[in-house]
Amino acid sequence: RPGSASDAGSGATVANYGVIFGRMMEYFATPLKVPSGNAYSWILGAAGIMGEGGSIANERNEMVLTGGATVKPLKYLEFSGDYTYRVSNSQFTKVDKVVYTELPDGTKIQNNRSANISSILKSNGTQKYQFAKFSGQYSRSFNDTHNVFVQLGMQLEDNDFQSLTGSKTDLFAQDVIEALNAAANNPLANDNMYSWGTLGYYAVASYDYKQRYMVKFAGRRDASSRFAPESR
């Protein structure tokens, strides 16, 4: 057939160049600008999108303080401790906007990839975490024959988190300000909070004779608030 290519063996149509070039001509015959001045793209099937479809912003700030010290009041006795404090603040904002496209005749229609309604969601959270470890140890050698070592210690963790989330729909002016007070309907608020802690004690005692024979005892006991009261 005119404007088409066929397979020599089966006679089936391989490509219809009339249809292909006809579609290409539609693009060149389409106005490059719509009345608002936006570019029109036949390839996209509609006018250029008018405005942004929304945004997501996620910000996290963290401060960490840590330190440690070792004290040796006696020759064979030593105490040490470490402490860490971390606070994290997070902010999350999600905005959905209704986006329109403009046809060559000036008609504005909602883009099929747009949100159905404009909305805004904001969330703020704070987490505070503390960790501490303390230990004391006694180490002594008698006549380079009898060696004694004793250590006692403890460590603890404390973690607290809380967040507040709010959302509304139907922004008054979706391209002006992104705030909950700038939306009209369906106000929702929710909060989230949790905390947990751990506490542990340990002890180690060892004795060796000329570094050949050794006896060692070690024990540890830990507790966590994540378990039920009778199983912590």
Salt bridges, closest charged atoms under 4 A:
GLU26 OE2 - ARG23 NH1 3.17
GLU62 OE1 - ARG60 NH2 3.44
GLU62 OE1 - ARG86 NE 3.99
ASP96 OD2 - LYS94 NZ 2.86
ASP175 OD1 - LYS97 NZ 3.61
GLU178 OE2 - LYS97 NZ 3.74
ASP222 OD2 - ARG220 NE 2.81
